[in-house]
Amino acid sequence: MTEMLSEQILRENQPVFEAMVHHRFVEDIKADRLPKAVFERYLVFEGDFVDAAISIFAFAAAKADTIARKRWLIGVLDALANQQIAYFEKTFAERGIDPSAFDTAIPEVAAFRDGMVAIARDGGYLDTVAAMFAAEWMYWTWSKEAAATKISDPLLKEWVDLHAHEDFAAQALWLRAELDEAGKDMPAEERTRLSTIFGKAQALEVAFHDAPYL
């Protein structure tokens, strides 16, 4: 039986995936010791990326070949704009954070944001699916574990719970299912190419999560 494409991708990229789900940032959250300053820098950097993710999924919606896929992706865009962006707006206001006071052009942040946008802009539909599968499967994986731990900061707890929620899980599972369906009759070289995109996106995630500590 042919290995499912998502299984191949996760197997081939296990080292970088494990590096991310056990990143210092993740372990600090699970140990309830994430420094306030690190969390606030992360919020600004992540808020900047979520804004870019609207463009990323818009490219995917434009390139999707069925109305069912387009409808799903429109739902993703709605969640990004009206749930996740709203979280950042509320959190910045409550914490007194001025995003303009932070440099989102530093290499680790810019490389992730611009690299992911480039994949969506310049590649095909499945390129975006592979890249965002890297981001969302990773977030859902560690957030499920972190949500079961004590998190003293209520706004950090809310962020983790958002990514452990069944709605976010459905999105991660949808991306995986899209890859598996496409992979059934896919040439080996195309499977490898998509796996490489996943690995690139995951490596960008690792560097991005280093950035709040710099």
C-alpha positions as CSV (number, residue, x, y, z in Angstrom):
1,M,0.0,0.0,0.0
2,T,1.3,3.4,-1.0
3,E,2.2,5.6,2.0
4,M,-0.1,8.6,2.4
5,L,1.5,11.8,1.3
6,S,1.1,13.5,4.7
7,E,2.7,10.5,6.4
8,Q,5.7,10.7,4.0
9,I,6.0,14.4,4.5
10,L,6.0,14.0,8.3
11,R,8.4,11.1,8.2
12,E,10.9,12.8,5.9
13,N,10.8,16.0,8.0
14,Q,10.6,14.5,11.5
15,P,13.8,16.2,12.8
16,V,12.8,19.7,11.9
17,F,9.2,19.1,13.0
18,E,10.4,17.7,16.4
19,A,12.7,20.7,16.7
20,M,9.8,23.0,16.4
21,V,7.2,21.2,18.6
22,H,9.9,21.0,21.3
23,H,11.2,24.5,20.7
24,R,12.3,26.6,23.7
25,F,9.2,28.8,23.1
26,V,6.9,25.8,23.4
27,E,8.7,24.3,26.4
28,D,8.6,27.7,28.2
29,I,4.8,27.8,27.7
30,K,4.3,24.3,29.0
31,A,6.4,25.0,32.0
32,D,4.5,28.3,32.6
33,R,7.7,30.3,32.5
34,L,7.5,32.2,29.2
35,P,8.9,35.7,29.9
36,K,6.4,38.5,29.5
37,A,8.7,40.4,27.1
38,V,9.2,37.4,24.9
39,F,5.5,36.8,24.7
40,E,4.8,40.4,23.8
41,R,7.5,40.4,21.1
42,Y,6.0,37.1,19.8
43,L,2.5,38.7,19.7
44,V,3.7,41.5,17.5
45,F,5.7,39.1,15.2
46,E,2.8,36.6,15.0
47,G,0.2,39.3,14.5
48,D,2.3,40.5,11.5
49,F,2.4,37.0,10.1
50,V,-1.4,36.4,10.6
51,D,-2.0,39.5,8.5
52,A,0.2,38.0,5.8
53,A,-1.6,34.7,6.1
54,I,-4.7,36.4,4.8
55,S,-2.8,37.0,1.5
56,I,-1.4,33.4,1.6
57,F,-4.9,31.8,1.9
58,A,-6.3,34.3,-0.6
59,F,-3.8,33.0,-3.2
60,A,-4.8,29.5,-2.4
61,A,-8.5,30.4,-2.8
62,A,-7.8,32.0,-6.2
63,K,-5.9,28.9,-7.3
64,A,-8.3,26.3,-5.9
65,D,-10.0,24.3,-8.6
66,T,-13.4,23.5,-7.0
67,I,-16.1,25.6,-5.4
68,A,-15.9,23.3,-2.3
69,R,-12.3,24.2,-1.8
70,K,-13.0,27.9,-2.4
71,R,-15.8,27.9,0.1
72,W,-13.6,26.2,2.8
73,L,-10.8,28.7,2.2
74,I,-13.2,31.7,2.3
75,G,-14.1,30.3,5.8
76,V,-10.4,30.3,6.7
77,L,-10.0,33.9,5.5
78,D,-13.0,34.9,7.7
79,A,-11.5,33.2,10.7
80,L,-8.2,34.9,10.2
81,A,-9.7,38.4,9.7
82,N,-12.5,38.2,12.3
83,Q,-11.1,35.9,15.0
84,Q,-7.3,35.8,15.0
85,I,-6.8,39.5,14.0
86,A,-9.4,40.4,16.5
87,Y,-7.5,38.5,19.2
88,F,-4.4,40.6,18.4
89,E,-6.3,43.9,18.4
90,K,-7.8,43.1,21.8
91,T,-4.5,41.8,23.3
92,F,-2.5,44.8,22.1
93,A,-5.0,47.1,23.6
94,E,-5.2,45.2,26.9
95,R,-1.4,45.0,27.2
96,G,-0.7,48.5,26.0
97,I,1.5,47.1,23.1
98,D,2.3,49.4,20.2
99,P,3.2,47.1,17.3
100,S,4.9,50.0,15.5
101,A,7.5,50.1,18.2
102,F,8.8,46.6,17.2
103,D,10.9,45.7,14.2
104,T,9.1,43.1,12.1
105,A,11.8,43.5,9.4
106,I,14.4,41.5,11.4
107,P,15.7,38.6,9.3
108,E,14.0,35.7,11.2
109,V,10.6,37.4,11.1
110,A,10.8,38.7,7.5
111,A,12.1,35.4,6.1
112,F,9.1,33.5,7.5
113,R,6.5,36.0,6.5
114,D,7.9,36.8,3.0
115,G,9.0,33.2,2.4
116,M,5.5,31.9,3.0
117,V,3.9,34.6,0.9
118,A,6.3,33.8,-1.9
119,I,5.4,30.1,-1.8
120,A,1.7,31.0,-2.1
121,R,2.2,33.7,-4.7
122,D,4.6,31.9,-7.0
123,G,3.6,28.2,-6.5
124,G,0.5,26.2,-7.2
125,Y,-2.4,25.4,-4.9
126,L,-0.7,22.4,-3.3
127,D,2.4,24.4,-2.6
128,T,0.4,26.6,-0.3
129,V,-1.4,23.6,1.3
130,A,2.0,21.9,2.0
131,A,3.4,25.1,3.6
132,M,0.4,25.8,5.7
133,F,0.1,22.2,6.7
134,A,3.6,22.6,8.2
135,A,2.5,25.7,10.2
136,E,-0.9,24.4,11.3
137,W,-0.2,20.8,12.0
138,M,2.8,21.9,14.1
139,Y,0.7,24.5,16.1
140,W,-2.1,22.0,16.7
141,T,0.3,19.3,17.9
142,W,2.0,21.4,20.6
143,S,-1.0,23.4,21.5
144,K,-3.0,20.3,22.4
145,E,-0.2,19.4,24.9
146,A,0.2,22.9,26.2
147,A,-3.5,23.4,26.7
148,A,-3.4,20.6,29.4
149,T,-0.8,22.5,31.4
150,K,-1.1,25.4,33.8
151,I,-0.7,28.8,31.9
152,S,-0.9,31.7,34.3
153,D,-1.2,34.5,31.7
154,P,-4.8,34.5,30.6
155,L,-4.0,36.0,27.2
156,L,-1.4,33.4,26.5
157,K,-3.8,30.7,27.7
158,E,-6.4,32.1,25.2
159,W,-3.9,31.9,22.4
160,V,-3.0,28.3,23.1
161,D,-6.6,27.3,23.5
162,L,-7.4,28.9,20.2
163,H,-5.0,26.5,18.5
164,A,-6.1,23.5,20.5
165,H,-9.8,24.1,19.7
166,E,-11.7,21.8,17.4
167,D,-12.1,24.5,14.8
168,F,-8.4,24.9,14.4
169,A,-8.0,21.1,14.5
170,A,-10.5,20.9,11.6
171,Q,-8.4,23.2,9.6
172,A,-5.2,21.3,10.2
173,L,-7.0,18.0,9.4
174,W,-8.4,19.5,6.2
175,L,-5.0,20.5,5.0
176,R,-3.7,17.0,5.7
177,A,-6.7,15.5,3.8
178,E,-6.1,17.7,0.8
179,L,-2.5,16.5,0.6
180,D,-3.5,12.8,1.0
181,E,-6.2,13.0,-1.7
182,A,-3.8,14.7,-4.1
183,G,-1.0,12.3,-3.3
184,K,-2.9,9.2,-4.4
185,D,-1.8,9.3,-8.0
186,M,1.1,11.8,-7.6
187,P,4.5,11.1,-9.2
188,A,7.3,10.5,-6.7
189,E,9.2,13.6,-7.7
190,E,6.1,15.8,-7.0
191,R,5.6,14.2,-3.6
192,T,9.3,14.9,-2.8
193,R,8.9,18.5,-4.0
194,L,5.9,19.1,-1.7
195,S,7.8,17.4,1.2
196,T,10.6,19.8,0.6
197,I,8.2,22.8,0.8
198,F,6.9,21.5,4.1
199,G,10.5,21.2,5.5
200,K,11.4,24.7,4.3
201,A,8.3,26.1,6.0
202,Q,9.1,24.3,9.2
203,A,12.6,25.5,9.3
204,L,11.4,29.1,8.8
205,E,9.0,28.5,11.8
206,V,11.9,27.4,14.0
207,A,13.9,30.6,13.2
208,F,10.7,32.7,13.6
209,H,10.2,31.3,17.1
210,D,13.8,32.1,18.0
211,A,13.2,35.7,17.2
212,P,11.3,36.8,20.3
213,Y,14.3,35.8,22.4
214,L,16.8,37.8,20.4
